[in-house]
Amino acid sequence: MASDGTLYFTELASDALKKRSPDGTITTIIRDSRLHWCDAPALADGFIWLPVPQIDRVSLFNSGTSRIAWPIRLYRYGLDAQAK
């Protein structure tokens, strides 16, 4: 959550990064298939870091066969681009 009360979160079903503004408005910031199962975003120094571990693709969930697309990715998105 940003200091202004904006909550940033990922939506696994749509490969998206979204934000909930303090007034309750929810907006999609990014929707991209590269954000598949993007989990545990983190805010730091004007960026949101987006790890993409593909947990649903590990062998435990796929009959013993890993379906992970290597390499594992970590993206960052500058929040300065967002209008306040």
C-alpha positions in Angstrom: 0.0 0.0 0.0 1.3 3.4 -0.9 1.6 6.2 1.6 -1.5 8.0 0.0 -3.6 4.9 0.8 -3.6 3.5 -2.7 -3.6 -0.3 -2.6 -1.8 -2.1 -5.5 -2.6 -5.7 -6.1 -2.3 -8.4 -8.7 -5.2 -10.3 -10.1 -4.1 -13.8 -11.0 -7.1 -14.7 -13.2 -6.4 -11.8 -15.6 -2.6 -11.5 -15.4 -3.1 -7.9 -14.2 -1.8 -5.3 -11.8 -4.5 -3.2 -10.4 -4.9 -0.4 -7.9 -7.6 0.6 -5.5 -7.6 4.3 -4.9 -8.5 5.7 -1.5 -12.0 6.5 -2.8 -12.6 2.8 -3.6 -12.2 3.1 -7.4 -10.4 0.0 -8.9 -8.3 0.6 -12.0 -6.3 -1.9 -14.1 -2.8 -0.5 -14.6 -1.3 -3.4 -16.6 -2.7 -6.5 -18.2 0.0 -8.7 -19.8 0.4 -12.5 -20.2 4.0 -12.1 -18.9 2.5 -11.4 -15.5 1.2 -15.0 -15.3 0.7 -15.8 -11.6 2.4 -12.6 -10.5 2.6 -12.9 -6.7 3.7 -10.7 -3.8 4.3 -7.3 -5.5 6.4 -4.8 -3.5 6.6 -1.0 -3.5 10.0 0.7 -3.3 11.3 4.1 -4.3 8.5 4.9 -6.8 8.5 1.4 -8.4 6.3 -1.6 -7.9 8.3 -4.9 -8.2 6.4 -7.8 -9.7 7.8 -11.3 -9.2 6.4 -13.9 -11.5 7.1 -17.3 -9.9 4.5 -19.3 -11.8 3.6 -21.3 -8.7 0.7 -23.0 -10.5 3.1 -24.5 -13.0 5.3 -26.4 -10.5 5.3 -30.2 -10.7 3.2 -30.5 -7.5 0.2 -29.1 -9.4 0.9 -30.8 -12.7 1.0 -34.5 -12.1 4.8 -34.4 -11.3 5.8 -32.5 -14.5 7.1 -28.9 -14.2 5.5 -26.5 -16.7 7.5 -23.5 -15.6 8.7 -21.2 -18.5 12.3 -20.4 -17.7 13.8 -18.0 -16.8 11.7 -16.9 -13.8 11.1 -13.1 -14.3 11.0 -10.1 -12.0 9.5 -6.9 -13.5 9.3 -3.4 -12.2 6.9 -0.7 -13.1 7.4 3.0 -12.4 4.5 4.4 -10.5 5.4 7.9 -11.7 3.6 7.1 -14.9 0.3 6.9 -12.9 -1.8 10.1 -12.7 -2.7 10.9 -9.2 
